[in-house]
Amino acid sequence: MATDPSGIPVPDPTETLARVVESTAQLIATAEQFDDAAVREPSLLPGWTRGHVLTHVARNAEAVGRLLTWAATGEETPMYASPEARDAEIEAGAGRTAAELLADVRLTGEHFAVQAARLTEEQWQNEIMGRRGGKQQAGWLPWWRLEEILIHHVDLNVAYSPAHWPEYFTEPELQMIAARFSNPVFTPESPAFRLLSEDEDGTDDRVYGVLCAPEDAGVPIVRGPSAALVAWLIGRSNGDGLNVEPHGPLPQPPAWK
């Protein structure tokens, strides 16, 4: 299995793509319940309605699709022309009807899945440039899409919550977030802390370090289920239910970008 520069194994793209298709279908099932009034209601993201979230999910499918094109052809094809262009696309599409938003999410999701399924094993090894900077293997692209779908499903502000995230997502995602937050390019002022992911039976607890080694007992450790830790780290919860040792307030995690 290939690894990225952080040493984390690249998730199998074929297996992850199947999970993208499944998770997209679940998000679409949620969106099918919305009428025109519902898509104009607030999401969990400040300043965004559900229409903004659904538009972003659709535009993200196209953006990651451009990176698939890069991987397949070798021709540099950035996700977005600029951050301003990305924001303008989302704003322009947010006010559409529920039916239009639903069709957009469905069609772009289907096109992404078809496009990704065409990549060969060799093409998944090619390097592309992600939105967060730095070259990485194209094999990460299905995971990035899965991340968008599962997180933004929560942002739709319905019954779907971080507790619904599957463990096949939360445990690897926790490791990836710890590695990302340990990169000073992204987190120049972050405090050091550790994360202890606790299984229900306690037999396979795992520790990850943010700007420290996992075994560094000199920094605080935050304990809890992997889904709760991920939700807190990416700003989808205030950390209720997590425990800190030594006892005290939760450390301030870096900004999720």
Disulfide bonds with the S-S distance in Angstrom:
none
